[in-house]
Amino acid sequence: MYDLSPGFHFGLLDWKGNVNQTWLNVNNPKHIPPYPGGLNLQHSVEYWLTLDLLSSNIAKKFWSCTAIRVQNSSHTDVVFVPFFSSLRHSKIHGKEKVSVNKMLQQRLVQFLMGREEWKRYGGMDHVIVEHHPNSILHARRKLGSAMLVLADFGRYPSQLANINKDIIAPYRHLVSTVPRAGHLKSWNILHDAKVSLEAELILNSNFVYKSMALSKFCLNVAGDTPSSNRLFDAIVSHCVPVIISDEIELRFEDVLDYSEFGLFVHASDSVRKGYLLNLLRSIKPEKWTKMWARLKDITQHFEYQYPSQPGDAVNMIWEEVAQEKQIPETLASCYDPLKY
């Protein structure tokens, strides 16, 4: 992992270290600056990955298949670029004549292009997080050879981002996770179908989040991008997602079978009168209960947290990176931690 100046990462969270101090001390989670809340939080992937790498040298790990940070770049499997790009997504603020974000992206390109590590494989062994659809907007073409960690491929040409080299990471959910031991709610499919369908129409409301935890099904419609954070809110609410999208890229689909805990509907079918309600009414209680139970089993895979835990979103992403690495001769096995 590069030792970029704080202005590329925790400095964006108003962290100020001592003179010449690049990284904060991550021994005590209470001293780590929080990521901004609200909608910003859903794109906080780079924050959690960076914290995990920083802790890999000081926090004792009791499981394999994780990532560790090394000091010698010749020992790396891949090179992580710790840029909190989702906090800097191409806006001009206040009286700025030139976007500070654009200047920061230009500085990043200049830094990387001058590094021997980048020149070694043309950046192919680098990992850059661009989870917000507008992040690194001015530099993405110059950095497109790297392995990108994205929310989806919706705003990228296939030559720049594709499933053959890049990682699709889940959004960080915005609702509170329902405890795994939550009680099984009574079966009332018609009532619950109405609640979840109507709740989707009330944006930015606590009613949406509360309704998810009380509903049997949650409608997930793609917006201006092929994916939506609502899918992950539904999963951690243990609400069976009804996914309406013809182009959605599913996270960790090489490990998870989404048909075990979700329903898929073509966009053209979703607008047919009565189709959705009839579909939901046709689901037998036994099938719904099985899907609900499966949701409780897989929720951990969509949790971002620090310290990270086995099988959580952070570790799942590292495993995806290990599988997608573009330098095959250094591909790490499950018992050989990935080195950054």
PyMOL commands that set and color helices and strands:
alter all, ss='L'
color gray80, all
select helices_A, chain A and resi 6-8+10-13+29-31+38-43+45-55+73-75+85-87+100-113+116-121+189-199+206-214+230-236+258-260+267-270+275-282+285-302+313-324+328-330
alter helices_A, ss='H'
color red, helices_A
select strands_A, chain A and resi 67-68+79-81+126-129+147-150+167-168+217-221+240-244+263-265+338-339
alter strands_A, ss='S'
color yellow, strands_A
deselect
rebuild
show_as cartoon
